[in-house]
Every structure is written in C-alpha cells, then in structure tokens.
Amino acid sequence: MGKKASMNDSNTLFDVVERILDKGLAINADISISIAGTELLGIRIRAALASFETAAKYGMEFPTGINQGLAAWQEAMESKENCPGCGKRQLVEKLLKEGCPWCGWISARAKLIQQAG
C-alpha cells in the first residue's frame, strides 16, 4: 500500500535549494538550427549548480584563476563529515580529535586523548 503524505513531508523552497547545492545539478544541452540539412547555428550549453564543497568532491573546475583565490573553495577541499550526534557538518580531524562543538558528541578517539592528557 502507498504511504500517505503528511504535512511534515512537504518540501520548502529552502529544502529544495539545499538539496540541489548538496547533490549538485548539471545541465547539458545541444541546440542546432538547420535548413535543408545545413547547420546554420549550433549552441552547446554546459552548466552546473552546486556548493563549493560538492563541486570539489566531484572534481568540478572553475575557469583558470577563480578557484585558487576563493577561501570558500579552499575550505570546501577540507574533509568534512556529519556529526553522529546532531548531523552538522564538521571537519573530520576536529570531529575525531575534539568532538562536536555544537552538541558535545565526543568520539572514542577524543575520549582517549582527553584521558591521556
């Protein structure tokens, strides 16, 4: 049997935009105008919409010179994971060594470091 949709299942515009930026969206289109088999106009469209983190993860590149100077691009290149406690994105090393600053979740490795110190 199908599942009934409830009020909590609806997506807001924010949810849709967040999902697109998280997963990425690519558009590829080839448009050509021909008359009697002769191509008069050809257009190729390649567009991608993603967060810096998603773009870095999938190896997308910006035109030369753009991505090197952006702090957001360099930050996106650092490894991040969701905290098991609250789900917020954190740097992997910080999460493993210090724990989550948002919810207080502490990894087994961080507990060992605290006990040793």
N, C-alpha and C positions, 0 to 999 in steps of 0.2 A: 504494500500500500504506500501511496505517496505521503510525504511529510507536509503538514500544513504550515504555511508561512506565518510567523508571528510578527508582532511589532518589533521585536529585537532583531529580526533577520534582515530588516531593511538597511540598505547602504546609503550613507550620506555622500555628498559630493566629496567631502574630506576623505572618506574611506576609499572612494574610487581613485582619487588623485594619489593618495598614499600607496595604494596597491600598484598603480601604474609606475610610480617612481621606484618602488621596491623591486618589482619584477622587470620593468623596462617595457618599452613599446617600440617596435620597429615598423616602418612603412617603406615599402619598395614599390615603385610604380614605373612602368614604361608606357609612355603615350606617344603615338605616332599618327601623323596625318598624311594620308596618301591619296593620290588621284591616279587612276589607271595604272596601279602597280608602282608608281614612282613616289618615294617618300619625300614629302615636302618639308616636314617638320618632325623632329624627334626630341622628346624630352624624357630624361631619366631623373626620377626623384628618389632620393635615399634620405630618410630622416629617422632619427632615434630620439626617444624621450625617456630619460632615466635619471636617477640621482647620481651624483659623482661616485658614490660607493658601488652602485650597481654597474655603472659604466666601467669602473676599474676592475670589478670582479669578472666581467665578461670580456675584458681586453679592448673595449671601445676606445678610440683615439679621437682627440680633437685636432683641428688644424695645427701645424707646427707653431710652437711658441706659446700656445694658450695654456695647456695643462701644466707646464713647468712652473709657472708663476703663481698658480692658484693654491692658497692654503687649504681650501676645501678639497682639492684634488689630492694633495699630499696626505691629508687626514684620511681620506677615503681609502688610500692604499694600505693603511694600517689594518691589521686583522682585528675584526670585532665579532662578538657573539652576543646572543640574547642571554640575559641573566636568568638562571633557572627559577629564581625567587619571584622576580617582578616582570621579567620579559624585556626590560630596557636594554638597548644596545650599549655595550661596553667594550673597551679594548681587552683582548683576550689575556694578555700578560697582567694587566691591572686586576682583572676579574679573578685570575688564578692566584696571584700573589697577595692581593689586599682584600678581595671580596667586593661586593657591590655597595657603592656609597648611597644608593637610593633606598634599598630595602634592608641592608645589613646582612644579606646572604654571604656566607663565608665558605670557600672551597676547602676541601681536605688539605690541600697543599698550603693554603693560607693559615689554617689551624696549626699545622706542623711548624711553620715559620714563626708564628706567634709564641708557641710553646718553647721553641728553641731559643728565642730572643729574650 
